[in-house]
Amino acid sequence: MPRSPRARLTTPEPLLFLGLHPSESPLSKARIAVIPAPFDQTTSYLPGTRFGPKAILEASRQVEFYDEELDLEPFRIGVATLAEIEVEPADIEAGLRKLETVVAEVSAKGMIPLTLGGEHSLTLAPVAALRELYPGMAVLQLDAHLDLRDAYQGTKLSHASVMRRVRDLGVPTVAVGIRSVSREEADYVHAEGAPVFLAREIRARGLDISAILAALPNPVYITVDLDAFDPAEVPAVGTPEPGGLTWDEGLRLLRAVCERRQVVGCDIVELCPIPGQPASDFFAAKLANKLIGYLGLGPEKEPGGEKPEPRAASKPRRRSSKRRKRGR
């Protein structure tokens, strides 16, 4: 899939992640680039994921800057919010090309792309861009569904086929939280030996982070489909499934991966906002902020280099701030 011409990276005003002022989030000093991507072309149950990125950015204005777990303000790692990817409703390939080009530009400038979706089909674009920089890259997939169908509803670029397309690129995947599988997908997993950690096994035996890490090569791209979490915690998703991960399980896994692997990109997808019910929007926004904080843990490494063991015994260094507390 050829990329679009070289992208011009722009930042919008005033809808920046966390409601930051442009002076607090310049692109020139960013380590994390937040990319809103309102993909909604292949949703098969509840449409509306195109409204997800804006809802996350709006909700993020109410997220506290300070993170009590890490004892720091994650945005100080350097966070810039880019302009929304222009998506054509009838041409998903064109949107994927645009997103791939932007991610390639961001990565070439040394930033980590954090894409906000939008349906899960968008994950193919950043993975395609990043695998050229990181040939040994793997994908950690938090999801209720395997998304390994060869095609769905007449398209191979469906949100239900995105991980199949990722694996077609030669990029291995590790799926966690799975609890909805088609026969086609089950046959594919057995034939390919793809690592899958089922939700019911997690409920029965607990979240085995060591086993997940053992199955996960380095470096890593993280894709978080919000339906990985139980709909009691995140009801506003395109395809909700009962029996999902908890907030604490998700955070423990994400922190461990960010501490022990080089994470080169990530996305949070499938938010389908429910008018008048902002809880899921805020969940996604706070998850994005937590992920940014975790991305700042440990030293940066070259591709293929594993990060050291987490510094469990030491307390994160306190960072002073003259910024006013966020008002309520």
C-alpha positions in Angstrom: 0.0 0.0 0.0 1.9 3.1 -1.2 2.0 6.0 1.2 0.6 9.5 0.6 3.2 12.2 -0.2 5.2 13.6 2.7 3.0 14.8 5.5 3.0 18.3 6.9 2.6 17.8 10.7 0.2 20.4 12.1 -1.3 20.9 15.5 -4.9 22.1 16.2 -6.1 24.7 18.6 -7.6 24.7 21.1 -8.4 20.9 21.4 -5.1 19.6 22.6 -4.7 16.5 24.8 -5.2 17.4 28.5 -6.3 20.9 27.4 -2.6 21.9 27.4 -1.7 25.3 26.1 0.3 25.2 22.8 3.3 26.6 24.7 3.2 23.5 27.0 3.1 21.0 24.2 5.3 22.2 21.3 5.8 19.6 18.5 9.5 20.5 18.5 10.0 19.2 22.0 7.5 16.3 22.0 8.4 12.7 22.8 4.8 11.6 22.3 2.7 12.6 19.3 -1.1 12.2 19.9 -2.8 11.5 16.5 -6.6 11.6 16.3 -7.9 9.2 13.6 -11.7 9.1 13.2 -12.0 5.9 11.2 -15.5 4.5 11.1 -15.8 2.9 7.6 -16.2 -0.8 8.5 -18.0 -0.8 11.9 -20.3 -3.8 11.9 -22.5 -3.4 15.0 -22.6 0.1 16.5 -21.3 3.0 14.2 -20.0 6.1 15.8 -16.3 5.4 16.4 -15.5 8.5 14.2 -16.5 10.6 17.2 -14.1 8.8 19.5 -11.0 10.9 19.1 -12.7 14.2 19.8 -14.6 12.7 22.8 -11.2 11.5 24.2 -9.6 14.9 23.7 -12.6 16.7 25.3 -12.6 14.3 28.3 -8.9 14.6 28.7 -9.3 18.2 29.7 -10.7 16.9 33.0 -7.9 14.4 33.7 -5.5 15.5 36.5 -2.0 16.3 35.3 -0.5 14.6 38.4 -0.4 10.8 38.5 -0.5 9.4 42.1 0.9 6.0 41.0 4.0 7.4 39.3 4.3 10.6 41.5 4.8 12.8 38.5 2.9 14.6 35.7 3.1 12.4 32.6 2.7 15.3 30.1 6.1 16.6 31.1 7.6 13.8 29.0 6.7 16.1 26.1 3.3 15.6 24.5 2.0 17.2 21.3 -1.4 16.8 19.7 -1.5 16.7 15.9 -4.4 17.7 13.6 -7.1 15.0 13.0 -6.4 12.6 10.1 -8.7 13.4 7.3 -10.7 10.3 6.6 -12.8 9.7 3.5 -15.9 7.6 4.3 -15.9 5.7 1.1 -12.2 5.1 0.8 -10.5 3.4 3.8 -7.3 2.8 1.9 -6.8 6.5 1.4 -7.2 7.2 5.1 -4.8 4.4 6.0 -2.2 5.9 3.6 -2.5 9.3 5.2 -2.2 7.8 8.7 0.8 5.7 7.7 2.5 8.8 6.3 2.0 10.8 9.4 3.2 8.0 11.7 6.3 7.6 9.5 7.0 11.4 9.8 6.5 11.3 13.6 8.7 8.3 14.1 11.4 9.8 11.8 11.5 12.8 14.2 12.1 10.6 17.2 8.6 10.7 18.6 6.3 7.8 19.7 3.0 7.9 18.0 -0.2 7.5 20.1 -3.2 7.2 17.8 -6.7 7.8 19.1 -9.5 6.0 17.3 -11.6 5.4 15.6 -12.3 1.8 14.6 -9.6 -0.9 14.9 -8.8 -1.1 11.2 -6.6 2.0 11.6 -3.9 -0.1 13.5 -2.6 -1.4 10.2 -1.3 2.0 9.2 1.1 2.7 12.1 2.2 -1.0 12.2 3.1 -0.8 8.5 5.0 2.4 9.0 6.9 1.3 12.1 7.9 -2.2 10.9 10.2 -0.5 8.4 12.1 1.2 11.3 11.8 -1.8 13.6 12.0 -5.0 11.6 11.7 -7.3 14.7 8.6 -5.5 16.0 5.7 -7.4 17.6 2.2 -6.2 18.4 0.5 -6.6 21.8 -3.2 -6.6 21.3 -5.6 -6.0 24.2 -9.0 -7.0 22.7 -12.2 -8.9 23.2 -12.0 -10.2 19.6 -9.1 -11.8 17.7 -9.7 -9.7 14.5 -8.1 -12.5 12.5 -10.8 -13.1 9.9 -9.4 -13.1 6.4 -12.2 -10.7 5.4 -15.4 -9.5 6.8 -18.5 -8.0 5.2 -16.7 -8.0 1.9 -13.5 -6.2 2.8 -10.0 -7.4 3.9 -9.5 -4.1 5.6 -12.3 -4.6 8.2 -11.8 -4.0 11.9 -12.5 -7.7 12.2 -9.5 -8.5 9.9 -6.9 -6.0 11.1 -4.7 -8.4 13.0 -4.8 -10.8 10.1 -3.4 -8.0 7.9 -0.8 -7.2 10.6 0.4 -10.8 10.6 0.4 -10.8 6.8 3.1 -8.1 7.1 5.2 -10.6 9.0 4.6 -8.9 12.3 3.8 -11.3 15.2 0.9 -10.6 17.5 0.1 -11.5 21.1 -3.6 -11.2 22.0 -4.9 -10.7 25.6 -8.4 -10.6 26.9 -10.0 -12.5 24.0 -13.5 -13.9 24.6 -15.2 -13.9 21.1 -13.7 -16.1 18.4 -15.0 -17.4 15.1 -14.3 -20.9 13.8 -12.1 -19.4 11.1 -10.1 -17.6 13.6 -9.7 -20.6 15.9 -8.4 -22.7 13.0 -6.0 -19.9 12.1 -4.6 -19.6 15.7 -4.1 -23.4 15.9 -2.4 -23.6 12.5 -0.1 -20.6 13.1 0.5 -21.1 16.8 -0.4 -17.5 17.5 -0.2 -16.7 21.3 -3.6 -15.9 22.7 -4.5 -15.3 26.4 -8.2 -15.8 26.8 -10.3 -13.8 29.2 -11.8 -16.9 30.8 -8.3 -18.2 31.6 -7.4 -14.9 33.1 -10.5 -15.1 35.3 -9.7 -18.6 36.4 -5.9 -18.3 37.0 -5.2 -14.6 37.1 -3.3 -12.3 34.7 0.0 -14.0 34.0 2.1 -11.1 33.0 5.3 -13.2 32.9 3.8 -15.5 30.4 2.6 -12.7 28.2 6.1 -11.0 28.3 7.7 -14.4 27.5 5.6 -14.6 24.3 6.2 -11.0 23.3 9.4 -10.1 21.3 11.1 -6.7 21.4 10.3 -4.0 20.4 6.6 -3.7 20.8 3.6 -1.8 19.3 0.6 -1.7 21.7 -3.0 -1.6 20.4 -5.7 -1.3 23.0 -9.2 -2.0 21.7 -11.4 -0.6 24.5 -13.7 -3.6 24.3 -10.8 -5.6 25.9 -12.2 -4.1 29.2 -15.5 -5.3 30.6 -18.5 -3.3 29.4 -19.3 -2.6 33.0 -16.3 -0.3 32.9 -16.4 0.8 29.3 -19.9 0.4 27.8 -19.3 2.8 24.9 -17.5 0.6 22.4 -18.4 -0.6 18.9 -18.8 -4.2 19.8 -19.1 -4.8 23.6 -18.5 -8.3 25.0 -19.1 -9.4 28.7 -16.4 -10.8 30.8 -13.5 -8.5 30.1 -10.4 -7.1 31.8 -10.6 -4.7 34.7 -8.9 -1.3 34.8 -6.3 -2.6 37.3 -5.5 -5.6 35.1 -5.0 -3.5 32.1 -2.8 -1.0 33.9 -0.6 -3.7 35.4 0.0 -5.3 32.0 0.7 -2.0 30.2 3.1 -0.8 32.9 5.0 -4.1 32.8 5.3 -4.0 29.0 6.5 -0.4 29.0 9.1 -1.1 31.7 10.5 -4.3 30.1 10.1 -3.7 26.4 10.8 -0.8 24.0 7.4 0.4 23.0 7.7 2.2 19.7 4.0 3.1 19.2 0.5 2.6 20.5 -3.1 3.2 19.8 -6.4 3.3 21.8 -9.4 2.4 19.5 -13.1 1.5 19.2 -14.5 4.2 21.5 -18.1 4.8 20.4 -19.3 7.7 22.6 -22.8 7.5 24.1 -24.3 11.0 24.3 -24.8 12.1 27.9 -22.7 9.3 29.3 -19.1 10.5 29.4 -17.7 7.7 31.6 -16.2 5.7 28.8 -14.7 8.9 27.2 -13.0 9.7 30.5 -11.8 6.1 30.9 -10.1 6.3 27.5 -8.6 9.7 28.2 -7.2 8.6 31.5 -5.9 5.4 30.0 -4.1 7.5 27.4 -2.5 9.6 30.1 -1.5 6.5 32.1 0.0 5.0 29.0 2.0 8.2 28.4 3.3 8.0 32.0 4.3 4.4 31.5 6.1 5.2 28.2 8.4 7.5 30.3 9.6 4.7 32.5 13.1 3.4 32.0 15.8 4.5 29.6 15.3 4.6 25.8 16.9 1.7 24.0 17.9 0.9 20.5 15.6 -1.4 18.5 16.0 -5.0 19.8 17.5 -3.9 23.1 15.5 -5.0 26.2 14.8 -2.6 28.9 16.1 -3.4 32.4 14.0 -4.9 35.1 11.5 -2.4 36.6 12.7 -0.4 39.6 10.1 -1.8 42.0 11.9 -1.0 45.1 12.6 2.7 44.3 10.1 5.5 44.3 9.8 7.6 41.1 11.6 10.9 41.3 9.3 13.7 42.4 9.0 16.5 39.8 8.2 20.0 41.0 5.5 22.0 39.2 4.5 25.6 39.5 1.3 24.9 37.5 -2.0 25.5 39.2 -4.1 22.5 40.2 -6.7 21.6 37.6 -10.1 23.1 38.6 -13.3 21.2 38.9 
